[in-house]
Amino acid sequence: MSPFKLIFSMLCLTAIACNDSPTELPYLGNKVIENGKEIYHTVGQFNHYNQDSVLMTNKDFAEYIYVADFFFTSCPSICPKVAKEMLRIHDALKDDPQVKVVSFTIDPIRDTPQRLKLYGDNLGIDHKKWIFLTGDKDATLDLAATYFVAALEDADAPGGFDHSGKIVLIDKQGHVRSFSEGTDPSTTPKLIEDIKKLSASYTHPK
């Protein structure tokens, strides 16, 4: 089974298995029980530089929920489509201070902080809202898997990388809570509603 199909299958199965309440977003990923407590999957640790050349880690997002994708600026295939959906999310949640948009480049050699800054400028984004991150290539490819995004270097793929276009919602504890297919615009409205629902759960906890 290809890594794309494997990750998609895992995501589908765990989304159903961990949906404890129909009124709350599910926790996606494997769940384990430790000392009688449910422990849910969390995304991996990262140390990446943003478009202003500032080093950022998971701790910098601990006060935020965020949507993430994995891309590269010279991608000739799906990335422009995914970027358009990320921009829809950016615009829809621009007034919610606890929501961020995060894009990890899988091509750090070409995607320097300066190039990422220019890319964001061309999209017309708020750079405090939408964070672009670049770091070690192999570490980023491994990181993508923890977000249930398939990404690998492939000389035969357009631009030299083969990757999926998932946009993934992460809560303040690093859990994966929802996702959309960035290449399918019809899935974006549902993700936007999920983001609003998750944000409200922190603003107005039960």
C-alpha positions in Angstrom: 0.0 0.0 0.0 1.3 3.5 -0.9 2.1 5.9 2.0 -0.8 8.1 0.7 -3.3 5.3 0.9 -2.0 4.1 4.2 -2.2 7.5 5.9 -5.6 8.1 4.4 -6.8 4.8 5.7 -5.4 5.5 9.2 -7.1 8.9 9.3 -10.5 7.5 8.3 -10.4 4.7 10.8 -9.2 6.7 13.7 -11.7 9.6 13.0 -14.5 7.1 13.5 -12.9 5.3 16.5 -12.1 8.4 18.5 -15.3 10.3 17.9 -16.6 10.0 21.5 -19.4 12.6 21.1 -21.4 13.6 18.0 -21.4 17.2 19.4 -17.6 17.5 19.6 -14.8 17.2 17.1 -13.1 13.8 17.2 -9.5 13.2 18.2 -7.8 11.8 15.1 -5.1 9.2 15.5 -4.4 6.2 17.8 -5.6 6.4 21.3 -3.9 4.6 24.2 -4.9 4.1 27.8 -2.2 5.0 30.4 -3.0 4.7 34.1 -6.7 4.7 33.3 -6.4 8.0 31.2 -7.0 8.3 27.5 -4.0 9.6 25.7 -4.5 10.9 22.1 -2.1 11.2 19.2 -0.2 14.5 19.1 1.8 16.0 16.2 5.6 15.9 16.3 8.0 18.4 17.7 9.5 20.9 15.3 12.2 23.7 15.3 11.7 25.8 12.2 12.4 29.3 11.1 9.5 31.5 10.0 9.3 34.0 7.2 11.0 36.6 9.4 13.9 34.2 10.2 12.7 33.7 13.8 13.0 30.2 15.2 9.7 28.8 16.2 8.7 25.6 18.0 5.5 23.9 19.1 5.5 26.0 22.3 5.0 29.1 20.2 1.6 27.7 19.1 0.5 26.5 22.6 -2.0 29.3 23.0 -3.5 28.9 19.5 -5.4 26.4 17.4 -4.1 26.3 13.9 -4.6 24.7 10.5 -1.4 23.3 8.8 -0.4 22.2 5.4 2.9 20.9 3.8 3.9 22.5 0.5 6.7 24.2 -1.5 6.6 27.4 -3.3 7.8 26.1 -6.7 5.3 23.2 -6.7 3.8 23.0 -10.2 0.9 20.7 -9.3 -1.5 20.8 -6.3 0.1 23.6 -4.1 -1.6 26.6 -5.9 -5.0 24.9 -5.3 -4.2 24.2 -1.7 -2.9 27.7 -1.1 -6.2 29.1 -2.4 -8.1 27.1 0.2 -5.7 28.1 2.9 -6.3 31.7 1.9 -10.1 31.1 2.2 -9.5 29.9 5.8 -7.1 32.8 6.5 -9.7 35.3 5.4 -12.6 33.5 7.2 -10.8 33.5 10.5 -8.9 36.7 10.3 -10.8 38.2 13.2 -10.3 35.3 15.6 -7.1 36.0 17.5 -6.6 32.4 18.7 -6.5 30.9 15.2 -3.3 30.7 13.2 -2.6 29.3 9.7 0.7 27.4 9.3 2.5 26.2 6.2 5.6 24.0 6.4 7.8 23.9 3.3 9.2 20.5 2.3 11.8 22.2 0.1 14.0 24.2 2.5 16.9 24.6 0.0 14.9 26.8 -2.3 12.3 28.0 0.3 14.4 30.4 2.4 12.6 32.7 4.9 13.0 35.5 2.4 11.3 33.5 -0.4 8.5 32.5 2.0 8.0 36.1 2.9 7.7 37.1 -0.7 5.3 34.2 -1.4 3.1 35.4 1.5 3.2 39.0 0.2 2.0 37.8 -3.2 -0.9 36.1 -1.5 -1.8 39.3 0.4 -1.8 37.7 3.8 -1.4 39.0 7.3 2.1 37.6 8.3 1.1 37.5 11.9 -1.8 35.3 11.1 -0.3 33.0 8.5 3.1 31.6 9.5 5.4 29.9 6.9 8.0 27.6 8.4 11.2 26.2 6.9 13.6 23.7 8.5 15.5 20.5 8.0 14.1 18.6 5.0 14.1 15.1 6.4 12.8 16.2 9.8 9.9 18.0 8.0 9.0 15.0 5.9 8.9 12.9 9.0 6.9 15.6 10.8 4.3 15.6 8.0 3.4 12.0 8.8 2.4 13.0 12.4 -0.1 15.4 10.8 -1.3 12.5 8.6 0.0 14.2 5.5 2.0 12.0 3.1 5.1 13.8 1.8 8.3 12.4 0.2 11.1 13.3 -2.1 10.6 11.8 -5.5 12.8 12.8 -8.5 10.0 11.7 -10.9 7.3 13.8 -9.2 6.5 17.4 -10.4 9.0 19.6 -8.7 10.8 16.7 -7.1 8.3 16.0 -4.3 5.2 13.9 -4.0 2.8 15.0 -1.3 -0.9 15.2 -0.4 -2.9 18.4 -0.1 -4.5 17.8 3.3 -5.2 20.8 5.5 -5.2 19.7 9.1 -6.7 21.3 12.2 -4.6 21.2 15.4 -5.9 22.1 18.9 -3.9 23.8 21.7 -2.7 20.5 23.0 -1.3 19.4 19.6 -4.1 16.9 18.8 -5.4 16.5 15.3 -9.1 17.3 15.3 -10.3 17.7 11.7 -9.0 18.0 8.1 -10.0 19.0 4.6 -8.8 18.1 1.2 -7.0 21.2 -0.1 -7.5 20.1 -3.7 -11.3 19.9 -3.2 -12.8 23.3 -2.5 -16.1 21.7 -1.4 -14.5 20.4 1.8 -13.3 23.8 3.0 -16.5 25.2 4.4 -16.8 22.2 6.7 -13.3 22.7 8.0 -14.0 26.4 8.6 -17.0 25.4 10.7 -14.9 22.9 12.6 -12.3 25.6 13.3 -15.1 27.9 14.6 -16.5 25.1 16.8 -13.1 24.3 18.2 -12.3 27.9 18.9 -15.6 28.4 20.7 -14.9 25.4 22.9 -11.9 27.3 24.3 -13.7 30.7 24.4 -16.8 29.3 26.0 -15.8 26.0 27.7 -18.6 23.8 29.0 
